[in-house]
Amino acid sequence: LNVNGGDLALSAANGGLSASTHIASGASVTQSAANALGTSAVEVDGTLNLTAADTLANVLSGAGVINTEAAISLSGSNSFSGTQSINAGG
């Protein structure tokens, strides 16, 4: 799944999504449901907004921005080197 521009809102679980996800610079993905990114590896070069309380097992990489707006636990083996903002509720 390649998100090259705009904002993709994921509002339901996508347990069947196992392909790699790439969020390009200038693009954003807002996850407002647990397991919305399935089990895919996620390369964040744009913005990933996490707004659903969940345990995120996805492997995160890239140098973009992750905004956390809910209680999120990260359990993947991550190499993300960008900015992570923990906001109200996070």
Secondary structure as UniProt FT lines:
FT   STRAND          2..3
FT   STRAND          6..10
FT   TURN            15..16
FT   STRAND          21..23
FT   TURN            25..26
FT   STRAND          27..31
FT   TURN            34..39
FT   STRAND          42..44
FT   STRAND          47..50
FT   STRAND          54..56
FT   STRAND          60..61
FT   STRAND          65..68
FT   STRAND          72..74
FT   STRAND          83..86
FT   TURN            88..89
//
